[in-house]
């Protein structure tokens, strides 16, 4: 009997070893047999749909398909059970009444809130060559299964090089076509500009803020000259004069430490110093091992930056050490009660970095909130300007095997966890633009990480990207939608999406790149710079694009996901059903029958619609700012979803449609401080907890803002 147990245990161990090798960082033979440090040992379920791999040395690898993760945990449990029996022990259930296998198991079909049942089984791809590990032609209607890439082999490495070569030329051709299209459509604008000049007219006179732009341009010129004069005096006079100089600017609460002509650089710290602030950079490790950047803005006259060692990344666990041993958090330990600052986290949009919030001098949303008295943190998603992972390298396709859902359920919680750990608060205010709103709306959904809502006091969504706008029907977007998943990755690769854009960013002068970037993105997304300060436009495009994965762009534009369903959390069939319900409501109201039906009937209708709700009672309050002229996303439809009772748990503390605003105007328009930023400042403060309002300084302009009781 003992021999049979030994044979059984050996077989279980061998099967576990074979399966673990397929999910490990390195292939068999690439590391010392006695260490096996990068071998997969366990699949950890972050959400019911996200199983990351933990290696023997504690490293993390990105999520793998669920059947493979479940099998790894099953084999591990069986091997441990066989080992206990072999040594005379008992293989019993866990003390909590559930075995590890039962915890890891998921149903073969999972019902979702959108009314469909989705099988979770996928083709077994781990033992196939890279060319066969393509995404399935039929995948999950909202979040497709990602391909499984095993550890690197000679064959896989050669195939990766092949994909990088083919995608380099094909994606460069695609990009060239877009650039030529942008140049062609710019010809009429250029001719009109020339005509205005030849007839002695100002081509900018039609711009809505023409006079204000001229005034600000003069002010910047005066400040630049004054800065140069101050620098010259410091170079030629004594230390006494320096001290007198300091006294001359004593009345300025935020004296700048940088100035002169703007060199157009991709540096948030530099632009912060131009307005009297500064920035320190933190590194944050996500639960699947990515290293992402978190920027902290501060007033150098009242805050001393923490050490580089403290700002380095830590273990991937989140919400495990809320205050880092400091009652007020480490970064806010310099402030006493009553002087602390309430934390806000800003997250950027698609192809951007958080620097997009820092390009408008004092009218930048991030700088405005910081000078108002908030503790401002700027979160960047995975890869960004410098792709970094704890164990993977740039050329490994596993480093790029992610889409919007991983950004939402893995990046966002890690950023929030680090900010709360540094500040010592239980909640923060979350402010997102465009794709940043998408990942938040996804993360808060009841099938994803709804408990994240308990860490957010209010979610401010700028240009919320939940429903697609009419631009999704443009020809170049249609092209990306009609090609197959295999062809998509042949053209755009399995690594970064059109990395040649980043090469252009590095090589071209700032002003040239800014002008080119504006023309290309204006052509793609049909927006204008009419409401932006034209003199700062080149600066705005220094923080875009960043590295994103081809898989994430396939989620946005491919044939299976957002471009097809035109929604991030509901299929197109559900969307049609909602449209019919809205039409019926409109007809009922039109003929005056709503009142005749009575309140009971209306309440029944709201309850029935709430059955397909995306969120549960953990969702934080929402505040939304929608561009009325935004053709990229349809924010009105999202507001209508909330107004019609389809989300019974969602509390909308503030909503506003700004008719003349396009997609980027909510952060870059010259009047965005008055129309957006000041309202955000008040919304964040009135939704802060009683404790936070007691220990924090009152933000400027919020002295009369009462707590929200909704």
C-alpha positions in Angstrom: 0.0 0.0 0.0 2.9 2.3 0.9 4.4 1.6 -2.5 1.2 2.4 -4.3 1.0 5.7 -2.4 4.6 6.4 -3.3 4.0 5.7 -7.0 0.9 7.8 -7.0 2.7 10.6 -5.2 5.5 10.5 -7.8 3.1 10.6 -10.7 1.3 13.6 -9.2 4.5 15.4 -8.6 5.7 14.7 -12.2 2.4 15.9 -13.7 2.6 19.1 -11.5 6.1 19.7 -12.6 5.2 19.3 -16.3 2.3 21.7 -16.1 4.2 24.2 -13.9 6.9 24.4 -16.5 4.4 25.6 -19.1 3.5 28.5 -16.9 6.9 29.4 -15.6 9.1 32.4 -16.3 11.9 30.3 -17.9 11.8 26.9 -19.8 13.3 23.7 -18.3 17.1 23.7 -18.2 17.4 27.5 -18.2 18.0 27.7 -14.4 19.7 25.6 -11.8 17.8 22.5 -11.0 18.5 22.9 -7.3 16.9 26.4 -7.2 14.0 26.3 -9.7 13.4 29.9 -8.5 11.2 31.0 -11.5 9.0 27.9 -11.7 5.3 28.5 -11.3 4.1 27.2 -7.9 0.6 28.7 -7.6 -2.2 30.6 -9.3 -3.5 33.5 -7.2 -7.0 34.7 -8.1 -7.1 38.4 -7.9 -10.7 38.4 -9.2 -12.8 35.4 -10.3 -11.5 36.0 -13.9 -7.8 37.0 -13.2 -5.4 34.4 -12.0 -1.8 35.5 -11.8 1.1 33.1 -11.5 3.4 33.2 -8.5 6.9 31.7 -8.9 9.0 29.9 -6.4 11.0 33.1 -5.6 7.9 35.1 -5.0 7.8 36.7 -8.4 4.6 37.5 -10.2 3.7 36.8 -13.8 0.6 38.3 -15.6 -2.7 36.5 -15.6 -3.1 33.2 -17.5 -6.3 31.5 -18.9 -8.5 30.3 -16.1 -8.4 26.5 -17.0 -4.6 26.5 -16.8 -4.6 28.4 -13.5 -7.2 26.0 -12.0 -5.4 23.0 -13.2 -2.1 24.2 -11.6 -3.8 24.6 -8.2 -5.6 21.3 -8.5 -2.3 19.5 -9.3 -0.6 21.3 -6.5 -3.2 20.2 -4.0 -3.2 16.6 -5.3 0.6 16.4 -5.1 0.6 17.8 -1.5 -2.2 15.5 -0.5 -0.3 12.5 -2.0 2.8 13.6 -0.2 1.0 13.7 3.2 -0.5 10.3 2.6 3.0 8.9 1.7 4.4 10.2 5.0 1.5 8.7 7.0 -0.6 11.9 7.3 -4.2 12.5 6.3 -5.4 14.4 3.3 -8.2 16.4 4.8 -10.1 19.5 3.9 -9.0 22.9 5.1 -10.1 24.1 8.4 -12.3 26.7 6.9 -14.3 23.9 5.2 -13.1 24.6 1.7 -10.3 23.0 -0.1 -7.9 25.0 -2.2 -9.3 23.3 -5.3 -12.8 24.3 -4.5 -11.7 27.9 -3.9 -10.0 28.0 -7.3 -12.8 26.3 -9.2 -15.2 28.3 -11.2 -18.4 27.2 -12.9 -18.1 26.0 -16.5 -20.5 28.8 -17.4 -20.8 32.1 -15.6 -23.9 34.2 -15.7 -23.3 37.9 -16.0 -25.3 40.9 -15.3 -25.8 41.5 -19.0 -28.0 38.5 -19.5 -25.7 36.1 -21.3 -23.9 33.0 -20.1 -20.2 32.8 -21.1 -18.3 29.5 -21.2 -14.9 29.9 -19.7 -13.2 27.0 -21.5 -10.7 27.9 -24.2 -8.4 26.0 -26.5 -5.3 24.5 -24.8 -2.6 26.7 -26.3 0.3 26.4 -23.9 2.0 23.6 -25.7 1.6 25.0 -29.2 4.0 27.1 -31.2 3.6 30.9 -31.0 2.0 31.0 -34.4 -0.8 28.8 -33.1 -1.3 30.8 -29.9 -3.5 33.3 -31.6 -6.6 34.8 -30.0 -9.7 32.8 -30.6 -12.0 33.9 -33.5 -15.0 33.6 -31.1 -14.2 35.1 -27.6 -16.0 36.6 -24.7 -18.2 39.4 -26.0 -16.9 42.0 -23.7 -13.4 40.8 -22.4 -11.9 38.3 -24.8 -9.6 35.5 -23.5 -6.0 36.5 -24.0 -3.6 34.2 -25.7 -1.3 32.1 -23.5 2.4 32.6 -24.1 4.6 30.1 -22.3 8.3 30.5 -21.3 10.7 31.5 -24.0 12.2 28.9 -26.3 14.4 29.3 -29.4 11.4 28.8 -31.7 9.2 31.3 -29.8 12.0 33.9 -29.8 12.4 33.6 -33.5 8.7 33.9 -34.0 8.6 37.0 -31.8 11.3 38.6 -33.9 9.3 37.7 -37.0 6.2 39.4 -35.6 8.2 42.5 -34.6 9.7 42.8 -38.0 6.4 42.3 -39.9 4.5 44.6 -37.5 7.2 47.3 -37.8 6.8 47.6 -41.5 3.0 47.1 -41.7 2.2 49.3 -38.7 4.5 52.0 -40.0 2.7 51.8 -43.3 -0.6 52.2 -41.5 0.8 55.2 -39.5 2.2 56.7 -42.7 -1.3 56.5 -44.3 -2.8 58.3 -41.3 -0.1 61.0 -41.4 -0.7 61.5 -45.1 -4.4 61.7 -44.5 -3.8 64.3 -41.8 -1.5 66.3 -44.1 -4.1 66.1 -47.0 -6.9 67.4 -44.8 -4.7 70.1 -43.5 -4.3 71.7 -47.0 -7.6 73.6 -46.9 -6.7 75.0 -43.4 -3.3 76.0 -44.6 -4.7 77.8 -47.7 -7.2 79.6 -45.6 -4.5 80.7 -43.2 -2.4 82.0 -46.1 -5.4 83.8 -47.5 -6.1 85.6 -44.2 -2.4 86.7 -44.0 -2.4 88.0 -47.6 -5.5 90.0 -47.0 -4.1 91.5 -43.7 -6.5 89.7 -41.5 -5.8 87.8 -38.3 -6.5 84.1 -38.9 -6.9 83.6 -35.2 -9.6 86.2 -34.8 -12.3 83.5 -35.1 -11.0 81.7 -32.0 -13.3 82.1 -29.0 -10.5 83.2 -26.6 -8.4 85.1 -29.1 -7.9 88.2 -26.9 -7.3 86.2 -23.8 -4.6 84.1 -25.7 -2.8 87.3 -26.6 -2.9 88.6 -23.1 -1.5 85.4 -21.7 1.2 85.3 -24.4 2.3 88.8 -23.4 2.3 87.8 -19.7 4.5 84.8 -20.4 6.9 86.9 -22.4 7.2 89.4 -19.6 7.7 86.6 -17.0 10.4 85.0 -19.2 12.3 88.3 -19.5 12.0 89.0 -15.8 13.3 85.5 -15.0 16.3 86.1 -17.3 17.0 89.4 -15.5 16.9 87.7 -12.1 19.3 84.9 -13.3 21.7 87.5 -14.6 21.6 89.4 -11.3 22.3 86.2 -9.4 25.3 85.5 -11.6 26.8 88.9 -11.1 25.9 90.1 -7.6 26.7 88.9 -4.1 24.9 86.6 -1.8 23.4 89.7 -0.1 21.7 90.6 -3.3 20.4 87.1 -3.5 18.8 87.5 -0.1 17.3 90.8 -1.1 15.9 89.1 -4.2 14.3 86.5 -2.1 12.6 89.2 0.0 11.4 90.8 -3.2 9.2 87.8 -4.0 8.2 87.0 -0.5 4.6 88.0 -1.3 4.3 85.2 -3.9 2.9 82.1 -2.2 4.3 79.8 -4.9 7.5 81.4 -6.2 8.7 79.6 -9.4 12.0 77.8 -9.4 12.2 77.4 -13.2 11.5 80.0 -15.8 12.5 81.6 -19.1 11.5 80.4 -22.5 9.7 77.0 -22.5 12.1 74.4 -24.1 9.1 72.1 -24.7 10.1 69.0 -22.7 8.4 65.9 -21.4 9.0 66.6 -17.7 6.1 67.1 -15.3 8.6 68.3 -12.6 9.9 71.0 -14.8 6.4 72.4 -15.5 5.5 72.1 -11.8 8.6 74.2 -10.9 7.5 76.9 -13.4 4.4 77.5 -11.3 6.1 77.2 -7.9 5.4 73.5 -7.2 7.5 70.4 -7.6 7.2 66.7 -8.2 8.6 63.5 -6.7 8.3 60.1 -8.5 7.2 56.9 -6.8 7.4 53.4 -8.3 4.5 51.0 -7.6 4.4 47.3 -8.3 1.1 45.9 -9.5 -0.2 42.5 -8.3 1.0 40.9 -11.6 4.5 42.4 -11.4 4.4 45.6 -13.5 6.3 48.6 -12.2 4.2 51.8 -12.8 4.9 55.4 -12.0 3.1 57.6 -9.5 3.9 61.3 -9.4 3.3 63.4 -6.3 2.9 67.1 -6.6 3.9 69.3 -3.6 4.6 72.8 -2.4 8.4 72.9 -1.8 7.9 75.7 0.8 6.0 73.4 3.2 7.0 69.8 2.2 10.3 68.0 2.1 10.5 65.1 -0.4 11.0 61.6 1.0 14.0 59.5 0.2 14.5 57.7 -3.1 14.5 54.4 -1.2 11.1 55.0 0.3 9.7 56.0 -3.1 10.9 52.7 -4.7 8.4 49.9 -5.4 7.5 47.3 -2.7 5.8 44.0 -2.6 2.8 43.5 -5.0 0.3 43.1 -2.2 -2.2 45.9 -1.9 -4.1 47.5 1.1 -1.9 45.4 3.4 -0.2 48.3 5.2 -2.5 51.3 5.1 -0.3 53.8 6.9 3.3 52.4 6.7 3.5 52.7 10.5 2.7 56.4 10.5 -0.6 57.6 11.9 -0.9 60.2 9.2 0.9 58.3 6.5 4.5 58.7 5.6 4.2 61.6 3.1 1.8 63.5 5.3 3.6 62.9 8.6 5.0 66.4 8.1 1.6 68.0 8.6 -0.3 68.1 11.9 -4.1 67.6 12.2 -5.9 70.5 10.8 -3.1 71.1 8.3 -3.2 67.8 6.4 -4.3 67.7 2.8 -7.0 65.5 1.4 -5.6 63.1 -1.3 -6.8 63.0 -4.9 -5.6 60.7 -7.5 -5.7 61.7 -11.2 -5.6 59.0 -14.0 -5.1 59.8 -17.6 -6.7 58.8 -20.9 -5.8 56.5 -23.9 -2.2 56.9 -25.3 -1.5 59.6 -22.7 0.4 59.9 -19.5 -0.7 61.8 -16.3 1.4 64.7 -17.6 -1.7 65.7 -19.6 -3.0 67.3 -16.4 0.1 69.5 -16.1 0.4 71.4 -19.4 -1.6 74.6 -18.9 0.5 76.4 -16.3 -1.7 77.5 -13.4 -4.8 76.5 -15.3 -3.7 72.8 -15.3 -6.1 70.7 -13.3 -3.4 69.1 -11.3 -1.7 72.4 -10.4 -5.0 74.1 -9.7 -6.0 71.4 -7.2 -2.6 71.3 -5.6 -2.6 75.1 -5.0 -6.2 74.9 -3.7 -5.0 72.7 -0.9 -5.3 69.1 -2.0 -2.6 66.4 -1.9 -2.4 65.6 -5.6 -1.1 62.3 -7.0 -0.8 61.5 -10.7 -1.2 57.8 -11.6 0.2 56.3 -14.8 -0.8 52.9 -16.3 1.4 50.0 -17.1 4.3 50.5 -19.5 3.9 54.2 -20.1 7.1 55.9 -21.2 9.4 53.2 -19.7 8.0 49.7 -19.9 9.1 47.9 -16.7 8.2 44.6 -15.1 9.7 42.9 -12.0 10.7 39.7 -14.0 9.7 40.2 -17.7 11.6 42.2 -20.3 10.4 44.2 -23.3 10.7 41.5 -25.9 8.6 38.9 -23.9 5.1 38.9 -25.3 3.7 38.1 -21.9 4.7 41.7 -20.9 2.2 43.0 -23.5 -0.6 40.5 -22.9 -3.2 42.8 -21.3 -6.1 45.0 -22.1 -8.4 47.5 -20.4 -9.6 45.0 -17.8 -6.1 44.4 -16.4 -5.5 48.1 -16.3 -8.7 48.5 -14.2 -8.5 45.5 -11.8 -4.7 45.5 -11.4 -3.2 49.0 -12.1 -5.8 51.1 -10.5 -6.0 49.3 -7.1 -2.2 49.3 -6.8 -2.2 53.1 -7.4 -5.0 53.7 -4.9 -3.3 51.4 -2.3 0.0 53.3 -2.5 -1.6 56.7 -2.2 -3.6 55.7 0.8 -0.5 54.1 2.4 1.4 57.3 1.9 -1.3 59.6 3.1 -2.9 57.6 6.0 -6.5 58.1 4.8 -9.1 55.4 4.3 -10.4 56.9 1.1 -9.4 59.3 -1.6 -11.0 61.3 -4.4 -10.5 59.8 -7.8 -10.5 61.9 -10.9 -10.2 60.3 -14.3 -10.3 61.3 -18.0 -11.4 59.2 -21.0 -9.8 55.8 -20.7 -9.1 56.4 -17.1 -12.8 56.5 -16.6 -13.2 53.3 -18.6 -10.8 51.3 -16.4 -12.5 52.7 -13.3 -16.0 51.9 -14.5 -14.8 48.3 -15.3 -13.0 47.9 -12.0 -16.0 48.9 -9.9 -18.3 46.5 -11.7 -19.8 43.8 -9.4 -18.1 41.0 -11.4 -14.7 42.7 -11.2 -13.4 44.4 -8.0 -16.5 46.1 -6.5 -14.8 46.4 -3.0 -12.5 49.0 -4.6 -15.4 51.4 -4.2 -14.9 51.4 -0.4 -11.6 53.2 -1.0 -13.0 56.0 -3.1 -14.9 58.9 -1.6 -16.1 60.2 -5.0 -15.3 59.2 -8.6 -15.1 62.3 -10.9 -15.4 61.2 -14.6 -14.3 63.7 -17.2 -15.5 62.8 -20.8 -16.6 59.3 -19.5 -15.7 56.6 -22.1 -18.4 54.0 -21.6 -20.5 54.3 -24.8 -18.9 54.8 -28.2 -19.6 58.0 -30.2 -20.1 58.3 -33.9 -16.4 58.5 -34.7 -16.2 54.7 -34.3 -17.6 54.5 -37.8 -14.7 56.2 -39.5 -13.0 54.3 -42.3 -9.7 53.6 -40.5 -11.5 52.4 -37.4 -13.7 50.2 -39.6 -10.5 48.7 -41.1 -9.2 47.7 -37.7 -12.6 46.2 -36.9 -13.1 44.0 -40.0 -9.7 42.3 -39.9 -9.4 39.1 -38.0 -7.5 38.8 -34.7 -4.7 37.0 -36.4 -4.4 39.6 -39.1 -4.6 42.4 -36.4 -1.5 41.0 -34.7 0.3 40.4 -37.9 -0.1 44.2 -38.7 0.3 45.6 -35.2 2.2 42.8 -33.5 2.0 41.1 -30.1 4.1 43.7 -28.3 3.8 47.4 -28.1 1.3 49.2 -30.4 3.1 51.1 -33.2 6.3 51.7 -31.2 7.6 53.9 -34.0 5.5 56.6 -32.5 7.7 56.6 -29.5 10.8 56.8 -31.6 9.4 59.9 -33.4 8.7 61.4 -30.0 12.3 60.9 -28.9 13.9 62.1 -32.2 11.8 65.1 -33.3 12.1 68.6 -31.8 9.4 69.4 -29.3 7.6 72.0 -31.4 7.7 69.9 -34.6 6.5 66.8 -32.8 3.7 68.8 -31.0 2.5 70.2 -34.3 2.6 66.8 -36.0 0.9 65.1 -33.0 -1.9 67.6 -33.0 -2.6 67.2 -36.7 -2.6 63.4 -36.6 -4.8 63.2 -33.5 -7.1 65.9 -34.8 -7.5 63.9 -38.0 -8.2 60.7 -36.1 -10.6 62.0 -33.5 -12.1 65.0 -35.3 -11.3 67.5 -32.5 -9.9 71.1 -32.8 -7.7 73.3 -30.6 -10.2 76.2 -30.8 -10.7 76.3 -27.0 -7.1 75.5 -26.1 -4.3 78.0 -25.6 -2.6 77.6 -29.0 0.8 78.7 -27.6 0.8 75.7 -25.3 -0.3 73.1 -27.8 3.1 71.7 -28.5 3.6 71.2 -24.7 0.3 69.3 -24.5 1.5 66.6 -26.9 4.8 66.0 -25.1 3.0 63.6 -22.8 1.6 61.4 -25.6 1.7 58.9 -26.9 3.0 56.3 -24.5 3.6 52.6 -24.8 0.4 50.6 -24.9 -0.1 47.0 -25.8 -1.4 45.9 -29.2 -3.9 43.7 -27.2 -5.3 46.8 -25.5 -5.8 48.5 -28.8 -7.4 45.4 -30.2 -9.9 45.6 -27.3 -10.8 49.2 -28.2 -10.8 48.8 -32.0 -10.9 45.1 -32.9 -13.8 43.1 -34.3 -14.9 41.6 -31.0 -15.0 44.2 -28.2 -15.7 47.9 -27.7 -15.9 48.8 -31.4 -18.4 46.0 -32.0 -20.6 46.4 -28.9 -20.1 50.2 -28.5 -20.1 49.8 -24.8 -17.6 48.6 -22.2 -20.0 46.6 -20.0 -22.9 45.5 -22.1 -23.4 43.7 -25.4 -24.9 45.4 -28.4 -28.1 43.3 -27.9 -28.5 44.7 -24.4 -27.8 48.2 -25.9 -30.6 47.7 -28.5 -33.0 46.6 -25.7 -32.2 49.8 -23.7 -32.7 51.9 -26.8 -36.2 50.4 -27.3 -37.0 51.0 -23.6 -35.9 54.6 -24.0 -38.1 55.1 -27.1 -41.1 53.6 -25.2 -40.5 56.0 -22.3 -40.3 58.9 -24.7 -43.6 57.9 -26.4 -45.3 57.4 -23.0 -44.2 60.8 -21.9 -45.1 62.4 -25.2 -48.8 61.3 -24.9 -49.0 62.1 -21.2 -49.5 58.5 -20.1 -46.7 58.4 -17.5 -48.8 60.0 -14.8 -51.7 57.8 -15.6 -49.7 54.6 -15.1 -49.0 55.7 -11.5 -46.0 55.6 -9.3 -46.2 51.8 -8.5 -45.9 50.9 -12.2 -43.0 53.3 -12.6 -41.2 51.8 -9.6 -41.7 48.3 -11.0 -40.2 49.4 -14.2 -37.1 50.9 -12.5 -36.7 47.7 -10.4 -36.8 45.5 -13.5 -34.2 47.6 -15.3 -32.0 47.4 -12.2 -31.7 43.6 -12.7 -29.1 44.3 -15.4 -27.2 46.8 -13.2 -23.4 46.8 -13.5 -22.7 48.0 -9.9 -23.7 46.9 -6.3 -24.0 48.9 -3.1 -20.2 49.3 -2.7 -20.0 51.8 -5.6 -18.9 55.3 -4.6 -20.7 58.5 -5.6 -20.2 59.6 -9.2 -19.7 63.1 -10.6 -19.6 63.5 -14.4 -18.6 66.2 -16.8 -19.7 65.5 -20.4 -18.7 67.3 -23.6 -21.7 68.1 -25.6 -19.7 68.2 -28.8 -17.7 65.0 -28.0 -17.9 62.6 -31.0 -15.5 60.1 -29.6 -17.7 58.9 -26.7 -21.4 59.3 -25.9 -21.6 60.7 -22.4 -25.2 61.6 -22.7 -26.2 58.0 -23.0 -24.3 57.2 -19.7 -26.2 60.0 -17.9 -29.4 58.6 -19.4 -28.6 55.2 -18.0 -28.3 56.6 -14.5 -31.4 58.8 -14.9 -33.6 55.9 -16.1 -32.9 53.8 -13.0 -30.7 51.1 -14.6 -28.2 51.6 -11.8 -30.1 51.7 -8.6 -27.0 51.8 -6.4 -25.3 54.6 -8.3 -25.6 58.0 -6.6 -24.8 60.9 -8.9 -23.6 63.8 -6.8 -23.0 66.1 -9.8 -23.5 65.9 -13.5 -22.9 68.5 -16.2 -23.1 68.7 -20.0 -20.9 71.4 -21.5 -22.4 71.8 -24.9 -19.5 73.4 -26.7 -16.8 71.0 -25.2 -15.1 68.3 -27.2 -13.2 65.3 -25.8 -10.1 67.0 -24.5 -11.6 70.4 -23.7 -12.6 69.1 -20.2 -8.9 69.3 -19.3 -7.3 71.6 -21.8 -9.9 74.3 -22.6 -8.9 77.8 -21.5 -12.1 78.1 -19.5 -11.9 74.6 -18.0 -11.0 76.0 -14.6 -14.3 77.8 -14.3 -16.4 75.1 -15.9 -14.8 72.0 -14.6 -11.9 72.4 -12.1 -13.7 74.6 -9.6 -16.6 72.2 -9.5 -14.3 69.2 -9.0 -12.7 71.0 -6.1 -16.1 71.5 -4.4 -17.4 68.0 -5.2 -14.3 66.3 -3.7 -14.5 68.3 -0.6 -18.2 67.9 0.0 -18.0 64.1 -0.4 -15.0 63.8 2.0 -15.7 61.9 5.2 -16.4 63.8 8.5 -13.0 62.6 9.8 -11.2 63.9 6.7 -12.9 67.3 7.0 -11.8 67.6 10.6 -8.1 66.8 10.1 -7.6 68.5 6.7 -7.2 72.1 5.8 -10.2 73.5 3.9 -9.3 73.9 0.2 -9.4 77.4 -1.1 -12.8 78.2 -2.4 -14.5 75.5 -0.4 -15.1 77.5 2.9 -18.8 77.5 2.4 -19.2 73.9 0.9 -21.4 71.8 3.1 -21.0 68.0 3.5 -23.0 65.9 1.0 -25.7 63.9 2.5 -27.0 62.0 -0.5 
